[in-house]
Amino acid sequence: MRLPVCYGLHRRHACEDRFAARRILANRALTAAGISLCALLVTGETVADGKFNPAGRPVHVQGVFARPVGQIGVNASSSSASTTVEWTSCTGASDCILSFDYFVDSEPGYDQLRLWLDAEASPRFSVSGYGRGHKTLTIPLGTHTVRFEYFKDGSLSAGADTAWVDNVTAYDSKGRRHLSFCDDVWSKPTAPWGWTSTGYASGWVVVELPPDRAVERPASQYHQPGSTSYIMRTITVPAGSSQKLSFEYFLDSEPNDALRVYMNGVLKWQMSGREKHGVAEVPLPAGTYGLQFAYEKNATVDAGLDLATVDNIRIIDKVRAVLLSDFAGLTPLSTRIPNWLTSSTYPWTIRGKAPHISVLDPGFTGASVAIDGSVTNTGEYGTSVTAAALPRYTERPAVQPAPSTGVSVDDSTKLSMFADGGNGNLHLVMLRQPWTDALGGEVGTVTVYVDARRDATLAESGCPDSPVLPGPEDRRFSLAYNIPSGGATAQLTGGVFKGTCSATSPWEGTSAADTWAFAGAAREDIYERTVTIELRLALKASSQTISEPFTSKLFGLGINLWSPTGPSPRVITTSLVGEHFPYLTGQAPDNANVRTWETIMLGPAGIADAPLDGCCTSQPVK
């Protein structure tokens, strides 16, 4: 199976392929930015969480593509997953690339995660031991078989004896065109659609991991001079062994506030300063120790997020790593940390991790942009902007995967974002398929949430009673559109609301002084087979001269798009169809929880260099 080239914001740049059948399908699809490789069509059965999944109704999981469980501890074994991808245009030497997130925990040097291209004699990428990251490889022009393999040699196993990949993406000079987010599957996961699994235990499968978590200093310690918080436990290193303590950390503090590690009260490691992150190792001689992680503040001055987090605490010897705590699946903001004691005055808490931080260039100039629901005639947003799909997360219509000779229909709305730093605006463009073949009859509601003080949210220092509630600096935009039958231009109603820090009534209306201006439009183009929704949001109150997000270089963003029917092939449903951003949180943006919104970083440097929500290594963070 070959995957089509899909890219661009404009319909006329949407999908190209030399097969006529694919061109016909592309004319129906809407600016397909990629194909989900995890859409399986099977009969109803019980899924991993024990719930029954009726036929034709998908399940949303936090999925990754992994070696089979049955391969654990089986020496001299190999399992694989492969697919075929066509790179059609490589203008420059590095224009055609393949990227993916990976995780491996295996016997160092021997049991390996490998990536093979075609029948080459050596893998393009291999890794063993314990590690995670984001890998980018240059791929030659043409059609290639991409194969991931977990290989075990003839003796020994170490660590969790596992490997997985996620967010597999292929690019060429025409932009992003192939996405594999293993988060929407049709039933109990096996191999994603479009992939072939082979080898031991029938090869690789989609698996659901528990939600990723870390631990952090408590929100109550924020800007508390002379304060100390900690977690501690007892560990034993056998006589005659040589081991190390390994852990991931993130720290953002002033130089005299520090994250410290103590053994039996003796300082063994410390870090302080702005945006510090990484993996630390501390030698462990034989003996029994009281292990303590502490965040200690001096009596004066605060800086940055005033925050420390720790994750993936392990004990490592020469050939294996033993996990002490990764905190996966625990309840965010809870002080109940299994197997650890915590300080009573300032107890450490569980930190929920966002999947990733998005980066936007704040230099887009929107002076020529007209908010009119049309983006295809003037080139006002450029001609090669990549748009990403908004996955459906509830009541998804039963869109079937195509047969093996065709391609999958991607009916999701496409989203493009542009940050206009000069005017303090955010532009959002959403393109979706019409629900009907006739002109008009299109209705829907777009709700956009903006967290202007994302630095305070990340520091758990927002609303006093609960840091997850929207505060006075946060805004909710609502735009309802109705394109009458036979018409092309929408009738619009909308409003702007601000947060209240109240769990019972999270939002209230805005006055003229604190309203954030916004303009919206929706229009259908029957020839292009698109409904275009345009929004321009001013990320500041009308009484302000400076936009806080463009000063701090951070803001939070959540988008909900609701419509009452489904696309072609139409499935009659009385429920609303929903799509959302962020893409990978596993849930829609919550009306009363700012941490469920995506973190957006403006510009190429700053907090996104240390993905704080992931604490503390680069992608992936699952």
LUMSE-435365 format. One record per atom (N, C-alpha, C): residue in one letter; y, x, z. Coordinates in steps of 0.2 Angstrom, whole numbers, plus 5000, padded with zeros to 4 digits. Layout:
<rs>
AYXZ/...
</rs>
This chain:
<rs>
M499450045000/M500050005000/M500650045000/R501150034996/R501750074996/R502350024998/L502750055002/L503350025005/L503950025001/P504349975000/P504849974996/P505450004999/V505950034994/V506550064997/V507050004998/C507250005005/C507649945007/C508249975011/Y508849965009/Y509449995012/Y510049955011/G510549975014/G511249955012/G511449885015/L512149875015/L512449815018/L512449765013/H512549785006/H512649735001/H512049714998/R511949644996/R511349614993/R511149654987/R511649674983/R511449714976/R511149784978/H511249804984/H510949874985/H510349864990/A510049804990/A509549784995/A508949824994/C508549804989/C507849834988/C507749844981/E507449904980/E507349924973/E506549944973/D506249934967/D505549954967/D505349944959/R504949984957/R504749984950/R504249924948/F504049894953/F503549834952/F503949774952/A503849734946/A504249664945/A504149624951/A503449614954/A503349564959/A503749584965/R503849654966/R504249674972/R505049654971/R505249664965/R505949644963/R506049574964/I505549534963/I505649454964/I505649444971/L505249474975/L505249464982/L505949494985/A506149544982/A506749574985/A507349534984/N507349494978/N507849444977/N507949394982/R507349374985/R507349324990/R507549354997/A507349414998/A507449445004/A508249465005/L508449475011/L509149485013/L509249555015/T509549605011/T509749665013/T509249695018/A508549705016/A508049725020/A508149795022/A508249805028/A508449875031/A507749915032/G507149875032/G506549905034/G506049855035/I505449875036/I504849825036/I504549845043/S504449785047/S504049795053/S503349805052/L503049865055/L502349885053/L501949855059/C502149805063/C501749785068/C501749705068/A501749675062/A501649605061/A500949595059/L500549575064/L499849555062/L499749485062/L499349465057/L499149395056/L498349385058/V498249355064/V497549335066/V497549275069/T496949245070/T496849185074/T497049185081/G497249135084/G497449135091/G496949165096/E497149205100/E496649235105/E497049255111/T496749275117/T497049295123/T497349365122/V497949375124/V498349435123/V498349475129/A498649535129/A498549585134/A498749555141/D499249515141/D499549485148/D499149425150/G498549415146/G498149355149/G498349285146/K498949285143/K499149225140/K498849205133/F498749145132/F498449125125/F498949125120/N498849155115/N499349155109/N499049115103/P499449055102/P499149005097/P499249045090/A498849025085/A498849055079/A499549045076/G499849095072/G500449095069/G501049095074/R500949115080/R501549125085/R501549195088/P502049235087/P501949305089/P502049315096/V501849375098/V502049395105/V502449455105/H502949455110/H503449515110/H503149565115/V503049625114/V502849675118/V503249735118/Q503249775123/Q503549845123/Q502949885120/G502849885114/G502249925111/G502349995108/V501850035108/V501850095105/V501150105101/F501150145097/F500550155093/F500150215096/A499550205098/A499250255103/A498550275101/R498250325103/R497550345102/R497150285106/P496550275104/P496150225108/P495950245115/V495950195119/V495750205126/V495050235127/G494650215123/G493950245123/G493850315121/Q494450345119/Q494350425117/Q494550465123/I494750435129/I494850475135/I494250515137/G494350575138/G493750615140/G493250635135/V493250615129/V492750625124/V492950685120/N492550735122/N492750805119/N492450805111/A492750845107/A492550845100/A492650785097/S493250745098/S493350685095/S494050685091/S494050635086/S494750635083/S494850555081/S495450535082/S495650465080/S496350475076/S496350425071/S496950435067/S497250365065/A497850365062/A498150305059/A498550335053/S498550295047/S498850325041/S499250265038/T499750285034/T500050235029/T500350275023/T500550235018/T500850275012/T501550255012/V501950305011/V502750285010/V502950325004/E503450295000/E503750324994/E504450334996/W504650404995/W505250424995/W505550434988/T506050394986/T506250384979/T506850424977/S507250444982/S507850484980/S508050534985/C508050594983/C508150654987/C508750694984/T509350674985/T509850714982/T509950784984/G509950784991/G509950854994/G509250874997/A509250944999/A508650965001/A508350935007/S508850905012/S508650875018/S508750795018/D508750765012/D508950695011/D508350655013/C507750675011/C507150635013/C506750665019/I506750625024/I506550645031/I506050585033/L505650605038/L505250565042/L505450585049/S505550525054/S505650545061/S505250495065/F505150515071/F504750475075/F504850495082/D504750455087/D504650465094/D503950485096/Y503850525101/Y503150545103/Y503050555110/F502450555112/F502250565119/F501550595119/V501450655123/V500750685123/V500650705130/D500050695133/D499950725140/D499150745139/S499050805137/S498350825136/S498250905138/E497650925136/E497450995138/E497951045134/P498351085137/P498751125133/P498451175128/G498651175122/G498451215117/G497851195113/Y497451145116/Y496851125113/Y496851055110/D496951005115/D496950935113/D497650915110/Q497750895104/Q498350895101/Q498550825097/L499150805097/L499450755093/L499650795087/R499450775081/R499650805075/R499850755070/L500350775065/L500550735060/L500350775053/W499950735049/W499750765042/W500150725037/L500250765031/L500550735025/L500050755020/D499750695017/D499250695011/D498650735014/A498450785009/A497850825011/A498050895012/E498550905015/E498850975016/E498351015021/A498251075021/A497851115025/A498051125032/S498651115033/S498951125040/S499351065042/P499351045048/P499850985050/P500551005049/R500950955048/R501650965048/R501950975055/F501650945060/F501850945066/F501250935071/S501250975076/S500750975082/S501050985088/V500750955094/V501050965100/V500450955105/S500450985111/S499950975116/S500250985123/G499850985128/G500150985135/G500450925137/Y501050925140/Y501450875142/Y502150875139/G502250825135/G502950825132/G503150755129/R503750745128/R503950685124/R504650715120/G504750675115/G505350695111/G505450655105/H505950675101/H506050645095/H506050695089/K505650685084/K505450735079/K505750715072/T506050755069/T506250745062/T505950795057/L505650775052/L505350825047/L505650805040/T505750855036/T505950855029/T505350845025/I505350785021/I504750765016/I504950775009/P504550805005/P504650804998/P504750744994/L505050734989/L505150674985/L504450654982/G504350584982/G503750564980/G503350514985/T502750494983/T502350454987/T501850494991/H501850484998/H501450525002/H501050485007/T500450505009/T500050475014/T500250515021/V500550475026/V500750495032/V500150475037/R499950525041/R499350515045/R499450545052/F499450505058/F499550535064/F498750535067/E498650595071/E497950605073/E498050635080/Y497550605085/Y497450635091/Y496750675091/F496850745091/F496250785091/F496050815097/K495450815099/K495150845105/K494650895104/D494750955107/D494251005105/D493550995109/G493151045109/G492451035111/G492351035119/S492851055123/S492751055130/S493451045134/L493351015140/L493951005144/L494350945142/S494650915147/S495250865146/S495750875152/A496350855151/A496850865156/A497350815155/G497750805161/G498250755161/G497950685160/A498350645156/A498150575155/A497750575149/D497650625145/D497250635139/D497450575134/T498150585132/T498350525128/T498950555124/A499050515118/A499650525114/A499850465110/W500450455109/W500650395106/W501350415102/V501450375097/V502150375093/V502450305093/D503050305091/D503450245091/D504050255086/N504350205084/N505050205080/N504950255074/V504450245071/V504350285065/V504850265059/T505250315057/T505750295052/T505750345046/A505750315040/A505850355034/A506550345031/Y506850405029/Y507450405026/Y507450435019/D507850415014/D508050455009/D508750455007/S509050475002/S509750485001/S510050415000/K509650365000/K509950294999/K509950265006/G509750295011/G509850265018/G509150255021/R509250225027/R508650205031/R508250155027/R507550155027/R507250105023/R506550085026/H506350115031/H505650095034/H505650105041/L505550055045/L505550055052/L504950025055/S504650065060/S504050045063/S504250035071/F504449975073/F504549965080/F503949915082/C503449945086/C502849915087/C503049865093/D503449815092/D503649775098/D503449695096/D503349675090/D503249615088/D502549615085/V502049585088/V501349585086/V501149505086/W500649495082/W500449425081/W499949405086/S499549445089/S499049435094/S498849495097/K498249495100/K498049555104/K498049615099/P498449665101/P498649725096/P497949755094/T497949775088/T497449825085/T497949865081/A497749875075/A498249925070/A498749875068/P499349905067/P499949875064/P499849855057/W500149805054/W500049785047/W500349845043/G499949865038/G500249915034/G499949985036/W499549995041/W499250055043/W498550045043/T498150095042/T497450105042/T497250145048/S496850125053/S496650155059/S495850185057/T495750245059/T495050275058/T494850325063/G494250345063/G494050395068/G493750365074/Y493750395080/Y493350385086/Y493650315088/A493150275090/A493350205093/A493750165088/S493650175082/S493950135076/S494750155076/G494950205079/G495650235078/G496150205082/W496750215080/W497350205084/W497450125085/V497850105090/V497950035091/V498650035094/V498949975094/V499649955097/V499449935104/V499749975109/V499649955116/V500349945119/E500349905125/E500949885128/E500949925135/L501449965136/L501550005141/L501949965147/P501849985153/P502349945158/P503049965157/P503549925159/P504249945158/P504350005162/D504750055158/D504950115161/D505450115166/R505350155171/R505850155177/R505950225179/A506450235183/A506650295187/A506850275194/V507050325198/V507350315205/V508050345205/E508450315209/E509150345209/E509450335216/R510050375217/R510350365223/R510650295223/P510750265229/P510950185229/P511650175227/A511750115225/A512450095223/A512950105229/S512650085235/S513050095241/S513350155242/Q513050215239/Q513250285241/Q513850305236/Y514050265231/Y514550275226/Y515150295230/H515450345229/H516150365232/H516150365239/Q515550385243/Q515550385250/Q515550455252/P516150485255/P516150555256/P515750575262/G515450635262/G514950655267/G514350625268/S514150585263/S513550545263/S512950575260/T512350555263/T511650585260/T511150535259/S510850535254/S510250485253/S509650525250/Y509050505251/Y508450535249/Y507850495249/I507350525245/I506650495246/I506250555247/M505650545251/M505250605253/M504450575254/R504050625253/R503350615254/R502950685255/T502350675257/T501950735259/T501550755253/I501450815251/I501050845246/I500650905249/T500050915246/T499650965248/T499451005242/V499551075242/V499251125237/V498651165240/P498051155237/P497451185239/P497551265240/A497251295244/A497251365245/A496951405239/G497251455237/G497051495231/G497251465224/S497651415224/S497951385218/S498651405217/S498851405211/S499551415209/S499851355205/Q500251325208/Q500551265205/Q501251255205/K501551205201/K502251195200/K502451125201/L502951105204/L503251045204/L503751035198/S503550985194/S503950965188/S504250895189/F504950885187/F505250825187/F505850825182/E505950765180/E506550745175/E507150725180/Y507750745178/Y508350725182/Y508950715177/F509350675180/F510050665177/F510550665183/L511050705182/L511650705187/L512250705184/D512750665187/D513450665184/D513850665191/S514150715193/S514450725199/S515050775199/E515450775204/E515950835205/E515550895207/P515850955207/P515451015208/P515151025215/N515450995220/N515151005226/N514750945229/D514550895225/D514050845226/D513450865222/A512850865225/A512250895222/A511650855223/L511150855218/L510550835219/L510150895221/R509750885226/R509350945229/R508650925231/V508250975230/V507550975232/V507351015238/Y507050985243/Y506851025249/Y506151025250/M505851085253/M505151085255/M505151105262/N504851055266/N504851065274/N505551085276/G506051055273/G506751065275/G507151125272/V506751165268/V507051225265/V507251205258/L507851225256/L508151205250/L507751255244/K507451215239/K507151255234/K507451245227/W507851195226/W508151185220/W508851145220/Q509351145216/Q509951105217/Q510251105210/M510651055209/M511051045203/M511651005204/S512251025201/S512850985202/S513250985196/G513750945195/G514250945189/G514150885185/R514550885179/R514550835175/R513950835170/E513650775169/E513150765163/E512650825163/K512350835169/K511750875169/K511150845168/H510650865164/H510050835163/H509450885161/G508850865162/G508350905159/G507650895163/V507250945162/V506650945166/V506651015170/A506551005177/A506551065182/A505851075184/E505751145186/E505151165189/E505251205195/V504851195200/V504951225207/V504251255208/P504151315210/P503451345212/P503251315218/L502551305218/L502251275224/L501651325227/P501751365232/P501251405235/P500751355238/A500151385240/A499751345244/A499951315251/G499851255253/G500051235259/G500251155259/T500451125264/T500651055265/T501351055266/Y501751015262/Y502451015262/Y502750935263/G503250935266/G503650875266/G504150885260/L504050845254/L504450855248/L504950805248/Q505650825247/Q506150785248/Q506650795242/F506850735239/F507450735234/F508050705237/A508550735237/A509150715241/A509750715236/Y510250665237/Y510850665234/Y511350675240/E511750735240/E512150745245/E512850755243/K513350725246/K514050725244/K514450755250/N514950795247/N515350825252/N515950785254/A516350805259/A516850755262/A517450745257/T517550775252/T518150755248/T517950755240/V518350715236/V518350715229/V517750685226/D517850645221/D517250615217/D517350625210/A516850625206/A516950635199/A516350605195/G516450595189/G515950565184/G515650495187/L515050485185/L514750425188/L514450435195/D514550495198/D514350505205/D513650475206/L513150505202/L512550475201/L512050525200/A511450515203/A510850565202/A510250515201/T509850535197/T509150495195/T508650545194/V507950525196/V507450575195/V506850525192/D506450565188/D505850525186/D505250575184/N504650545183/N504150585180/N503950645184/I503850635191/I503750685196/I502950705195/R502850775194/R502150795192/R502050865196/I501350875197/I501150935200/I500750965194/I500951035192/I500651065186/I500251125188/D499651135186/D499351195187/D499251225180/K498751275179/K498751315173/K498551265167/V498151215168/V497851175163/V497951105163/R498151075169/R498251005169/R498850985173/A499150925172/A499650905176/A499450835179/V499650835186/V499450775190/V500050735191/L500150675189/L500650635190/L500750605197/L501250625200/L501450595207/L501750525206/S502250525202/S502650455202/S503050455195/D502950405191/D503350385186/D503750325186/F503550285192/F503950225194/F503850165189/A503450175184/A503350125179/A503150055182/G503450005179/G503249935181/G503549915187/L503949955191/L504249935197/L504849895196/T505049855201/T505649805201/T506349845201/P506749835196/P507449865196/P507849845202/L508149895205/L508649885211/L508249875218/S507549875217/S507149875223/S507149935227/T507149935234/T507049995238/T506350005240/R505849965238/R505149975239/R504950025234/I504850085236/I504550145231/I503850165234/P503350145231/P502650155233/P502550235234/N502250255240/N502050315242/N502650365244/W503250335244/W503850375246/W504250335252/L504450375256/L504950355261/L505650365259/T506150325261/T506850335259/T507250325265/S507850355264/S508350355269/S508550285271/S508750265277/S508850195279/S509550175278/T510050225279/T510750205278/T510850195270/Y510650245267/Y510750245259/Y510050245256/P509650195255/P509050195253/P509050205245/W508650245242/W508550255235/W508250195232/T508450175226/T508250115222/T507850135216/I507550085213/I507250085207/I507750075201/R507750115196/R508250105191/R507850085185/G508050025182/G507850005175/G508150045170/K507750055165/K507950105159/K508050055153/A508650065150/A508750045143/A508350085138/P508150055133/P507750095128/P508150155125/H508750145123/H509150195120/H509850185120/I510250225118/I510950225118/I511150225110/S511550175108/S511750185101/S512450215100/V512450255095/V513050295094/V513450265088/L514150255088/L514550225083/L515150275082/D515250285076/D515850325074/D516450285075/P516950305079/P517550265081/P518050275075/G517950315070/G518450325065/G518550275060/F518150225059/F518150175054/F518850145054/T519150145048/T519750105047/T519750045044/G519849985048/G519749925045/G520449885043/A520949925041/A521549895039/A521449855032/S520949865028/S520849835022/S520349775022/V520049765028/V519549725029/V519849655030/A519549605026/A519749535027/A519149495030/I519349465035/I518849425039/I518749355035/D518349355030/D518349295026/D517649275024/G517149305027/G516449285026/G516149315019/S516549365016/S516349395010/S516349465011/V515749505009/V515749575010/V515549605003/T515349574998/T515049594992/T515549604986/N516149584987/N516549594981/N517149644981/T517349664987/T517849714988/T517649784990/G517049794992/G516849854995/G517149875001/E517449825005/E517849845010/E517449885016/Y516849875016/Y516449905021/Y516049965018/G516149985012/G515850035009/G515250005005/T514850055002/T514350034997/T513650055000/S513650095005/S512950125007/S512850115014/V513150065017/V513050065025/V512350035026/T512050065031/T511350045033/T511449985038/A511049935037/A511049875041/A510349875045/A510349855051/A509749855054/A509549785056/A508849765056/A508649695057/A508749675065/L508949615066/L508849585072/L508249545073/P507749575077/P507149545078/P507149475081/R506749435079/R506749365083/R506349375089/Y506549335094/Y506249345101/Y505949285104/T506049225100/T505849165103/T505749115097/E505149075098/E505049025093/E505149045085/R504849105084/R504849135078/R504449095073/P504749075067/P504349045062/P503749085060/A503249055057/A502649095056/A502649125049/V503049175048/V503149205042/V502549255041/Q502149245036/Q501549275035/Q501649345032/P501249395034/P501249465031/P500949455024/A501249485019/A501049485012/A500349505011/P499949485006/P499349515005/P499349595003/S498849625003/S498849705002/S499149724996/T499149684991/T499549704985/T500249694985/G500549664990/G501249644990/G501549684996/V502149654998/V502549675003/V502649625008/S502849635014/S503049585019/S503749555018/V503849495020/V504449465019/V504849475026/D505349515026/D505749525032/D506349475032/D506249425036/D506749365036/D507349375041/S507349425045/S507749435050/S508449445048/T508949425052/T509649435050/T509749515051/K510249545047/K510449615047/K511049615050/L511149665054/L511749685058/L512049745056/S512749755054/S513049815054/S513649815059/M513849875062/M514349875066/M514849935064/F515449925065/F515949965064/F516449975069/A516650035072/A517150035077/A517750065074/D518350025075/D518950045073/D519450075078/G519350135080/G519750165085/G520450165085/G520750165079/G521450165078/G521750095080/N521450045079/N521649975081/N521249945087/G520849985090/G520449965096/G519949905094/N519749895088/N519349835086/N518549855085/L518149805086/L517449815084/L517349765079/H517049785073/H516849745067/H516049735068/L515849665067/L515149655066/L515049615060/V514549635056/V514349595050/V513649575051/M513449515050/M512849485050/M512649455044/L512049475041/L511849445034/L511149415035/R511049345034/R510449315034/R510249275028/Q509649255028/Q509449215023/Q509649135024/P509849105019/P509949025020/P509348995022/W509448935026/W508848895028/W508648855023/T509048835018/T508848795013/T509048825006/D508748795001/D508848824994/D509548794991/A509748734994/A510348704992/A510948734995/L511548734992/L512148754995/L512348715001/G512548755007/G512748715013/G512148695017/G512348655022/G511848635027/G511648695032/E512048745033/E511948795037/E512348795044/V512048795050/V512348795056/V512048845061/G512448865065/G512248915070/G512748935075/T512548975080/T513048995085/T512949075087/V513449115087/V513449185088/V513749195095/T513449225100/T513749245106/T513749315107/V514249345108/V514349415109/V514649435116/Y514249485119/Y514449505126/Y514749575125/V515249585129/V515549655129/V515649675136/D515449735138/D515549765144/D516049825143/A516649815145/A517149865144/A517149925148/R516849915154/R516749975159/R516049995160/R515750015154/R515050035154/R514950095159/D515450135160/D515350195165/D515250165172/A515550115174/A515450085180/A514850055181/T514650015175/T513949985175/T513350035176/L513450095173/L512950145173/L512950175180/A513450175183/A513550205190/A513350155195/E513150095193/E512950035198/E513550025203/S514150025200/S514750015204/S515249965201/G514849915198/G515249855195/G515449805201/C515249745200/C515349695205/C515149715212/P515449695217/P515249725224/P514649685226/D514549625225/D513949595227/D513349605223/S513449615217/S512849635213/S513149675207/P512849735205/P513149775200/P512949745193/V512449695193/V512249675186/V512649615184/L513049585188/L513449525186/L514049555181/P514249505177/P514849525173/P515449515177/G515949565176/G516549565180/G517149555176/P517749555179/P518349535176/P518549575169/E518249635169/E518349675163/E517849665157/D517349615158/D516849595153/D517049535150/R516849525143/R517049465139/R516449445136/R516449375135/R515949335131/R516349305125/F516149315119/F516449285113/F515849235111/S516149175109/S515649125106/S515949095100/L515549095094/L515749065088/L515249025085/A515348955085/A514948915082/A515148895075/Y514648895070/Y514848885063/Y514448825060/N514748795055/N514448735052/N514648735045/I514248755040/I514348755033/I514148685030/P514548635029/P514348565027/P513848575021/S513448525020/S513048515014/S513448515008/G513348555003/G513748564997/G514248614997/G514448635003/G515048685004/G514748755005/A515248795004/A515148865005/A515448895011/T516048865013/T516448895019/T516348855025/A516248895031/A516048865037/A516648835041/Q516548775044/Q516948755050/Q516748795056/L517248815060/L517148855065/L517448835072/T517148845077/T517448835084/T517248895088/G517648915093/G517448965097/G517848975103/G517749025107/G518149035113/G517949105116/V518449125121/V518349195124/V518349175131/F517849215135/F517749205142/F517749275145/K517949275152/K517849335156/K517449325162/G517149385164/G516649385170/G517049365176/T516649345181/T516849325187/T516549355193/C516049395192/C515649425198/C515349375202/S515249315199/S514849265203/S514249245200/A513649245204/A513049225201/A512949155199/T513349105203/T513349035201/T513749015195/S514349045194/S514749035188/S514949105185/P514549135181/P514649205179/P515249215174/W515549155171/W516049165166/W516549105168/E517149125166/E517749075166/E518249085160/G518649035159/G519149045153/G519649105154/T519949125149/T520449175149/T521149145149/S521649175151/S522349165150/S522549195144/A523249185142/A523449215136/A523549295137/A523649315144/A523749385145/A523149425145/D522549395147/D521949435147/D521449415141/T521649375137/T521149355131/T521149415126/W520549425124/W520349475119/W520349445112/A520849465108/A520849425101/A520249435097/F520049385094/F519449395089/F519549345083/A519349365078/A519349325071/A518649325069/G518449265066/G517749255063/G517749215057/A517249225053/A517149185047/A516449185045/A516249125042/A515549125040/A515549085033/R515149115028/R515149095021/R514449105018/E514249055014/E513649055010/E513749075003/D513349125000/D513449134993/D512749124990/I512749064986/I512049044984/I511749084979/Y512149124975/Y511949174970/Y511649234973/E511949254979/E511649314982/E511149294987/R511049234989/R510549204993/R510749235000/T511349235003/T511549255009/T512049215013/V511949215019/V512449185023/V512749245027/T513449255026/T513749315029/T514149285035/I514149315041/I514549305047/I514949365048/E515549365049/E515949415050/E516349405057/L516449455061/L516749455067/L517249515068/R517849505070/R518249565072/R518449555079/L518249595084/L518449585091/L518849645093/A519449625097/A519849675100/A519649695107/L519449755108/L519149775114/L519649785119/K520149745120/K520649755125/K520949685126/A521249675132/A521649615133/A522349625129/S522649565128/S523249565124/S523849595127/S523749605134/S524249635138/S524249705139/Q523649735136/Q523549805137/Q523749845131/T523949905132/T524049945126/T523549995124/I523050005129/I522550055128/I521850015129/S521350025124/S520749995124/S520250045129/E520050015134/E519650055139/E518950075135/P518650045131/P518050075128/P518250135124/F518750135121/F518950195117/F519250245121/T519350235127/T519550285132/T518950325135/S518550275137/S517950305141/S517350325136/K517450305129/K516950315124/K516350275125/L516350225130/L515750195131/L515850115131/F515450075129/F515450005131/F514749975130/G514649915133/G514049875132/G514149825127/L513549805124/L513549755119/L512949715118/G512949655118/G512449605118/G512549555113/I512149535108/I512249485103/I511649435103/N511849375103/N511349315102/N511549275096/L511049265092/L511149225086/L510649165086/W510849105086/W510449045087/W510549005081/S509948975078/S509948925072/S509448875074/P509548815071/P509048765073/P508448755069/T508348795063/T507748785059/T507548855056/G507048855052/G506748925050/G506848935043/P506848995041/P506949015034/P506249005029/S506349015023/S505849005018/S505349065019/P504649055019/P504348995019/P504448945025/R504748885024/R505048855030/R504448825034/V504548825040/V504148795046/V504548755050/I504348685050/I504748635053/I504648645061/T505248655064/T505248665071/T505848625074/T505748595080/T506248565084/T506648615088/S506348675089/S506648715094/S507148765090/L507648795094/L508048845091/L507648915089/V507948945084/V507649005082/V508149055084/G507949105088/G508449155091/G508249225088/E508849265087/E508849335086/E509349375090/H509149435091/H509649465096/H509649545095/F510249565098/F510349645099/F510549645107/P510249695110/P509849755108/P509149735105/Y508949785101/Y508349775097/Y507649785102/L507649835106/L507049855109/L506949845117/T507449795120/T507349785127/T506849745129/G506549705124/G505949665126/G506249595129/Q506849585129/Q507149525131/Q507849515128/A508049455127/A508749445124/A509249465129/P509949475127/P510449495132/P510549435137/D510549445143/D510549395148/D511349385150/N511449315150/N512149295151/N512449315158/A512049335163/A512249355169/A512049425171/N511849465167/N511549535168/N511749585163/V512349625165/V512649665160/V512149725158/R511649735162/R511149795161/R510649775155/T510649715153/T510249695148/T510549705141/W511149725141/W511549735135/W511449805133/E511549825127/E511449895124/E512049935126/T511949995128/T512450045129/T512650075122/I513350075120/I513650095114/I514050155116/M513950215113/M514350275114/M514750285108/L515450295108/L515850315103/L515950385102/G515750405096/G515850475094/G515150515095/P515150585093/P514550625093/P514450655099/A514850655104/A514750695110/A514850655117/G514650675122/G514750635128/G514150615132/I514150555135/I513650535139/I512950525135/A513050515129/A512350505125/A512050565124/D512350625125/D511950685125/D511450685130/A511550655136/A511050645141/A510950575142/P510350545139/P510250475138/P510150445145/L510650435149/L510650415156/L510150355157/D510250305153/D509750245154/D509050265154/G508950325150/G508250345149/G508050395155/C508450425158/C508350485162/C507750515161/C507650565158/C508250615157/C508150655150/T507550645147/T507450685141/T507650635135/S507650665129/S507850635123/S507250575122/Q507450535117/Q506950485115/Q506250515114/P505750475116/P505750405118/P505850395126/V505950335128/V506050335135/V505550275138/K505050255134/K504550205136/K504050235140/
</rs>
